[in-house]
Amino acid sequence: MSNKVFARALCHIDDLKSRGKLSFLRNKNLIGADIDIQFRGDYLNLYYKGASLLKFKWLSQNSYEITISGKYLKPVGITWLKPKSTFDDNSIQPVRKNFKAIVSQLKSNIRYLGKGNENAFEQIFIENNCNSRNKPSFAVIDRQVVVPGSRDRLDLVAISKIKDSDEYRLNLIELKYGADKRIPDVHGRQLKKYYDRFKDGYSVIVEQYQEIIKQKRSIGLLPHSTEEVLISKDPKTMRKVAVFGNIRNGHPLIESAKRQFDKDTFYVIQNNILEDPEK
């Protein structure tokens, strides 16, 4: 697998640094603390309550494209902003100057429209596991990951410390909310398939996530992580994790799912702070 197949590290990270020309995109004073930013090679996504609020893409060093779902420009639109707009360093200045108002309006529109319980559950889970006050043993580093070799999307990728080691492991996480009929297939049709494909391209994937961790630290997106993070080069350290929300332990759907689990699969029920099962 090449880096082009699994390109996650941002190509233009310097633009987002404190003196970068596009630093407004990640300025918490403008976007708020409830926005989750994820890197996608030549573009980034801003997520709010599980919804992709905005996609910002570098067409070149000085040319950009902003994409916003048409439904999120309703019920209150932003007259001069279309679902897809291109900019250069001059024409993007009105976006920079009005970015706080733009994001605020898009948040209001998303709240009005709603995004579904599972998406909201995902967002709460990410926020809780990225908050240093919760002392999380897991740190989410990516979401909605297009799995190499397919069109499927893995919900989350998180890192956690390996017991009695200085290295970290990758955790592949799927979330299900309520009595979802897909729960029995969460391992066979999702987690195991994602695990096998990650294993096939493991060295490239680890390289990309090491760079993402470095980049996020450089612009303050991993403030709770102070020590050096080194992901293990051994693919056997990966784990599959199923997280179930708003469903009781012992529910037939969960019992059916558990029968498919192997030694590398763990699950959590109604718990937004993911504790490491090795601790």
Residue pairs with C-beta under 8 A, 6 or more apart in sequence:
1 148
1 200
1 201
1 204
1 205
2 204
3 204
3 207
3 208
5 148
5 201
5 204
6 148
6 201
6 204
6 205
6 208
7 40
7 41
7 42
7 208
8 39
8 40
8 41
8 142
8 145
8 208
8 209
8 211
8 212
9 39
9 41
9 208
9 211
9 212
9 215
10 16
10 39
10 40
10 41
10 44
10 212
10 215
11 41
11 42
11 58
12 22
12 42
12 58
12 61
13 215
13 218
13 219
14 20
15 21
15 22
15 23
15 58
16 22
16 23
16 25
16 26
16 219
17 23
17 218
17 219
18 219
21 89
22 56
22 64
22 92
22 96
23 219
24 30
24 96
24 99
25 31
25 37
25 44
25 46
25 56
25 99
26 37
26 219
26 220
26 221
27 99
28 35
29 100
30 99
30 100
30 103
31 46
31 99
31 100
31 103
32 103
32 107
34 48
34 49
34 107
34 127
35 46
35 47
35 48
35 53
35 103
36 46
36 47
36 48
36 123
36 126
36 127
36 143
37 44
37 45
37 46
37 47
37 221
38 44
38 45
38 47
38 142
38 143
38 144
39 212
39 215
39 216
42 57
42 58
43 55
43 56
43 57
43 58
43 65
44 55
44 56
45 52
45 54
45 55
45 144
46 52
46 53
46 54
46 55
46 56
46 103
47 53
47 123
47 143
48 106
48 107
48 110
48 123
49 110
49 111
49 115
49 119
49 120
49 123
50 115
50 116
50 118
50 119
50 120
50 121
50 122
50 123
51 69
51 72
51 110
51 115
51 119
52 69
52 144
53 68
53 72
53 103
53 106
53 107
53 110
54 66
54 67
54 68
54 103
54 106
55 66
55 67
55 68
56 64
56 65
56 66
57 64
57 65
57 66
57 67
58 64
59 65
59 86
62 88
62 89
63 86
63 87
63 88
64 86
64 87
64 88
64 92
65 84
65 85
65 86
65 87
66 81
66 84
66 85
66 86
66 87
66 95
67 83
67 84
68 81
68 83
68 84
68 106
69 83
70 83
71 113
72 106
72 109
72 110
72 113
73 81
73 83
73 106
73 109
74 109
74 113
75 109
75 112
75 113
76 105
76 108
76 109
78 102
78 105
78 106
80 94
81 95
81 102
87 95
95 102
117 177
117 178
117 246
118 175
118 176
118 177
118 178
118 180
118 245
121 175
121 177
121 245
121 246
122 143
122 155
122 156
122 175
124 272
125 140
125 156
125 175
125 243
125 245
125 272
125 274
126 140
126 143
126 156
128 134
128 136
128 272
128 273
129 136
129 138
129 139
129 140
129 158
129 272
129 273
129 274
130 136
130 139
130 140
130 224
131 224
132 223
132 224
134 273
136 224
136 273
136 274
137 160
137 161
137 274
137 275
137 276
137 279
138 158
138 159
138 160
138 171
138 274
138 276
139 158
139 159
139 160
139 222
139 224
139 225
140 156
140 157
140 158
140 173
141 157
141 158
141 159
141 209
141 212
141 213
141 216
141 222
142 156
142 157
142 209
142 212
143 155
143 156
143 157
144 153
144 154
144 155
145 153
145 154
145 156
145 157
146 152
146 153
147 153
147 154
147 193
147 194
147 197
147 198
148 197
148 198
148 200
148 201
148 205
149 197
149 200
150 193
150 197
152 190
152 193
152 194
154 172
154 173
154 174
154 190
154 194
155 173
155 174
155 175
156 172
156 173
156 174
156 175
157 170
157 171
157 172
157 173
157 209
158 170
158 171
158 173
158 241
158 274
159 168
159 169
159 170
159 171
159 209
159 213
159 229
159 231
160 168
160 169
160 171
160 276
161 167
161 168
161 169
161 276
162 168
162 169
162 232
162 237
162 278
163 276
163 278
163 279
165 232
166 230
167 230
167 231
167 232
167 237
168 229
168 230
168 231
168 232
169 231
169 232
169 237
169 238
169 239
170 198
170 205
170 206
170 209
170 231
170 237
170 238
170 239
171 238
171 239
171 240
171 241
172 191
172 194
172 195
172 198
172 238
172 239
172 240
172 241
173 241
173 242
173 243
173 274
174 186
174 190
174 191
174 194
174 240
174 241
174 242
174 243
175 242
175 243
175 244
175 245
176 182
176 183
176 186
176 242
176 243
176 244
176 245
176 247
177 244
177 245
177 246
177 247
178 245
178 246
178 247
179 247
179 251
179 253
180 253
181 253
182 189
183 244
183 247
183 253
183 254
183 256
183 257
184 253
184 256
184 257
184 260
185 257
186 242
186 257
187 240
187 242
187 257
187 260
187 261
187 265
188 260
191 240
191 241
191 242
191 265
192 240
192 260
194 240
195 238
195 240
195 264
198 205
198 235
198 238
199 235
199 238
202 235
202 238
203 233
206 231
206 232
206 233
209 231
210 229
210 230
210 231
213 222
213 225
213 229
216 222
217 225
238 264
239 264
239 265
239 266
240 264
240 265
240 266
241 265
241 266
241 267
241 268
241 274
242 257
242 261
242 265
242 266
242 267
242 268
243 267
243 268
243 271
243 274
244 254
244 267
244 268
244 269
244 270
245 269
245 270
245 272
246 270
247 253
247 254
247 269
247 270
248 269
249 269
254 267
254 269
257 267
258 267
261 267
266 277
268 274
268 275
